[in-house]
Amino acid sequence: MFLRLPKIDGEIKLRWSRDLPSRPSSVTVMLHADGTYEASFVVKTEPKPAPKPRHNACGIDMGLESLASIVYSDGTREKVAPLRALRKAERRLRKLNKELSRRKRGSNNYSKTRQAKARLYARIGAQRRDLAYKLASKVAGENQAVTMETLCVKGLMRTRMGKSVADAAWSTFTDRVDALCAQWGRKAIHIDRWCPSSQVCSQCGRRDGPKPLNVREWECPNCGAFLDRDYNAALNILDAAGLAESLNARGGDVRRRLASAGRDAIAREAGTHRTAMPH
């Protein structure tokens, strides 16, 4: 297929990413830093039906060791490995930067090296978006409600972990989840940034303070539960939104909110127990 544009003689050959559902009303042509062009069309289309959810809710803990640790309301759980696209391309980037510094600015070789560097960065960005979009579609499509922590990405970017945080593309993932939940009529919940999700035992509610990042597993000194740091935080995030199931009233479900203050007093109320889930 070809594209005809005004004020341009002849037809432009395109590599189509998908078939157009209807006749386009307008087109925007964009030139990228790597020297490639992109044509964006405005078309009318019917909204696709939302996928049928498999779970009532899920809690997601974002991290660097695992990109996302997901705990579902029925007790199942999974971890998504990080892509680390930038880390894998660092050696090639260092080589291109060294080569670019040796070129004369404005020369043809300088332009070729600059475009090669831009193409590599475009590839890294495409890999990040691909993983973030696929994971967001899975999470928003399989759950009626999605609970996530509120991350201060700009603040984390100023720390020593800034490059790894940028490589994880947390904001791309959370923004896509919000957009898909709004499109499909699902609920996206962001809990408070200061919720101590990694400091509280998800079984008994005991808060034992912050832990170093190298502590990935530990045993609760109060109830003896063996806890995984990421899964424990994801379950606490799910509980913070009032979506974790607690056993009460002859096995009925009770929705409770995770509070940082007065947590022990709430857990000692008559007939109330923490969610019993294996770790």
C-alpha positions in Angstrom: 0.0 0.0 0.0 1.0 3.6 -0.6 0.3 7.0 0.8 -0.4 10.2 -1.2 0.2 13.5 0.5 -0.5 17.0 -0.7 2.4 19.0 -2.1 4.4 15.8 -2.6 4.7 14.3 -6.1 4.3 10.6 -6.3 3.3 7.9 -3.8 5.1 7.1 -0.5 5.6 3.5 0.3 4.8 2.6 3.9 5.3 -0.3 6.2 1.9 -0.6 7.9 1.8 -1.6 11.5 -1.9 -2.5 11.2 -4.9 -2.2 8.8 -7.0 1.0 9.1 -10.5 0.2 10.3 -12.0 3.1 8.3 -11.1 5.9 5.9 -8.7 8.4 7.7 -9.8 12.0 8.2 -6.3 13.4 8.7 -2.7 12.3 8.8 0.3 13.6 10.7 3.9 12.9 9.5 6.6 13.0 12.2 10.4 12.9 11.7 12.2 11.1 14.5 15.8 11.7 15.8 17.0 8.5 14.1 16.0 9.8 10.7 12.8 7.7 10.3 9.4 9.0 9.5 6.1 8.0 11.2 2.6 8.6 9.8 -0.2 8.8 12.4 -3.8 8.6 11.1 -7.1 9.8 12.7 -9.9 7.3 12.0 -13.3 6.4 13.4 -13.5 3.0 15.1 -15.9 1.1 17.3 -14.6 0.4 20.9 -13.5 -3.2 21.5 -15.3 -5.1 24.2 -13.5 -5.4 27.5 -12.0 -8.8 28.2 -13.7 -11.0 30.9 -12.0 -10.6 34.2 -10.5 -13.7 35.9 -10.0 -12.2 39.3 -11.8 -9.7 41.5 -8.7 -7.7 42.4 -4.9 -7.7 42.5 -2.2 -5.9 44.4 1.0 -4.9 42.6 4.3 -4.1 44.2 6.8 -2.5 41.7 10.5 -3.1 42.1 13.9 -3.5 40.5 14.7 -7.1 41.3 11.2 -8.0 40.0 9.5 -5.5 37.8 6.1 -6.4 39.3 5.1 -8.8 42.1 1.4 -9.5 41.7 -0.9 -11.0 44.3 -4.5 -11.8 43.3 -7.5 -11.9 45.5 -7.9 -15.7 45.2 -4.4 -16.2 46.6 -2.4 -16.9 43.4 0.7 -14.8 42.8 3.4 -14.2 40.2 6.5 -12.2 39.5 7.4 -10.5 36.3 11.1 -10.3 35.5 12.6 -6.9 34.6 13.7 -6.3 31.0 16.8 -4.1 31.7 16.9 -2.9 28.1 19.3 0.0 28.9 21.6 -2.2 30.9 21.9 -4.6 28.1 22.7 -1.9 25.6 25.2 0.1 27.7 28.2 -1.5 26.1 27.0 -0.5 22.6 26.1 3.0 23.9 29.6 3.5 25.3 31.1 2.5 22.0 28.9 4.9 20.1 29.6 7.8 22.5 33.3 7.3 22.2 33.0 7.1 18.4 30.8 10.3 18.3 33.3 12.2 20.4 36.0 11.6 17.8 33.9 12.8 14.8 34.0 16.3 13.6 30.7 18.0 14.4 28.7 18.6 11.2 30.4 16.0 9.1 28.7 13.1 7.4 30.3 10.5 9.7 29.1 12.5 12.7 25.6 12.4 11.4 25.8 8.7 10.8 27.0 8.0 14.3 24.4 10.3 15.8 21.6 8.5 13.9 23.0 5.1 15.0 22.9 6.2 18.6 19.3 7.6 18.1 18.2 4.3 16.6 19.6 2.4 19.6 17.8 4.7 22.0 14.6 4.2 20.0 15.0 0.5 20.2 15.4 0.7 24.0 12.3 2.8 24.3 10.3 0.5 22.1 11.3 -2.5 24.2 10.3 -0.7 27.4 6.9 0.3 26.0 6.3 -3.2 24.6 6.7 -4.9 28.0 4.9 -2.2 29.9 1.9 -2.2 27.5 1.6 -6.0 27.5 1.8 -6.3 31.2 -0.7 -3.4 31.7 -3.1 -5.2 29.2 -2.8 -8.4 31.2 -3.3 -6.8 34.6 -6.2 -4.5 33.6 -7.9 -7.2 31.5 -7.8 -10.0 34.1 -8.8 -8.0 37.2 -11.9 -6.1 38.1 -9.8 -3.8 40.3 -6.1 -3.1 40.2 -4.3 -1.7 43.3 -0.9 -0.1 43.0 1.4 2.0 45.1 2.0 5.7 44.4 5.6 6.0 43.3 7.6 9.2 43.4 9.5 8.4 40.3 11.1 11.9 40.0 12.5 11.6 43.5 13.8 8.2 42.9 15.5 9.3 39.6 17.7 11.6 41.7 19.1 8.7 43.8 21.9 6.3 43.0 19.2 3.9 41.6 18.1 6.5 39.0 19.3 4.7 35.9 17.6 1.4 37.0 14.4 3.3 37.9 14.3 4.8 34.4 15.0 1.4 32.8 12.0 -0.1 34.7 9.5 2.4 33.1 7.2 2.3 36.1 5.3 5.5 35.0 4.6 4.0 31.5 3.1 0.9 33.1 1.0 2.7 35.7 -0.3 5.3 33.2 -1.2 2.5 30.8 -3.1 0.6 33.5 -5.0 3.8 34.4 -6.0 4.3 30.8 -7.1 0.7 30.2 -9.1 0.6 33.4 -10.9 3.8 32.4 -11.6 2.3 29.0 -12.8 -1.0 30.2 -14.8 0.1 33.2 -12.4 -1.3 35.7 -11.2 0.3 38.9 -7.6 1.5 39.3 -6.6 2.3 42.9 -3.4 4.1 44.0 -2.7 3.8 47.7 -1.0 6.4 49.8 2.7 6.9 49.1 3.6 6.5 52.8 1.9 3.2 53.3 4.4 0.9 55.1 3.8 -2.0 52.7 7.2 -3.6 53.3 7.3 -3.0 57.0 4.1 -4.8 58.1 3.5 -8.6 58.3 0.7 -9.4 56.0 -0.4 -12.3 58.3 -0.6 -10.8 61.8 -0.1 -7.1 61.1 3.0 -6.6 63.2 5.1 -3.6 62.1 8.8 -4.2 62.6 10.2 -1.1 60.8 12.2 -0.6 57.6 14.5 -3.2 56.2 17.6 -2.9 54.0 17.0 -3.6 50.3 19.2 -6.8 50.4 16.7 -8.4 52.8 14.4 -10.2 50.5 12.9 -12.8 52.9 12.4 -13.0 56.6 10.4 -14.8 59.3 7.9 -12.7 61.3 9.0 -12.9 65.0 5.3 -12.5 66.1 3.4 -15.2 64.1 6.4 -17.1 62.6 5.2 -16.7 59.0 7.9 -16.9 56.4 7.5 -13.8 54.3 8.8 -12.8 50.8 9.4 -9.1 50.7 7.7 -8.4 47.3 4.7 -10.7 47.8 4.2 -9.4 51.4 4.2 -5.8 50.1 1.8 -6.6 47.3 -0.6 -8.3 49.7 -0.4 -5.2 52.0 -1.1 -3.0 49.1 -4.2 -5.1 48.2 -5.3 -4.8 51.9 -4.7 -1.1 52.0 -7.3 -0.6 49.3 -9.8 -2.7 51.3 -9.8 -5.5 48.8 -8.0 -8.3 50.7 -10.3 -10.9 52.1 -10.3 -11.3 55.9 -11.9 -14.3 57.7 -14.8 -13.1 59.9 -18.5 -13.7 60.6 -18.5 -17.5 59.9 -16.2 -17.3 56.9 -17.8 -14.2 55.4 -15.6 -11.6 53.6 -14.8 -8.4 55.5 -13.1 -5.4 53.8 -10.7 -3.6 56.0 -8.3 -0.8 55.4 -4.6 -1.0 56.2 -3.8 1.8 58.7 -0.3 2.8 59.7 -1.5 3.9 63.2 -3.6 1.8 65.5 -3.1 -1.3 63.4 -2.7 -3.6 66.4 -5.9 -2.3 68.1 -7.9 -3.0 64.9 -6.5 -6.5 64.6 -7.5 -7.3 68.2 -11.2 -6.6 67.6 -13.6 -9.4 68.4 -13.9 -11.9 65.5 -11.4 -10.1 63.2 -8.3 -11.9 61.9 -5.7 -11.1 59.3 -5.9 -12.6 55.9 -4.6 -16.2 56.0 -2.6 -16.7 52.8 0.5 -18.9 52.3 3.9 -17.3 51.9 
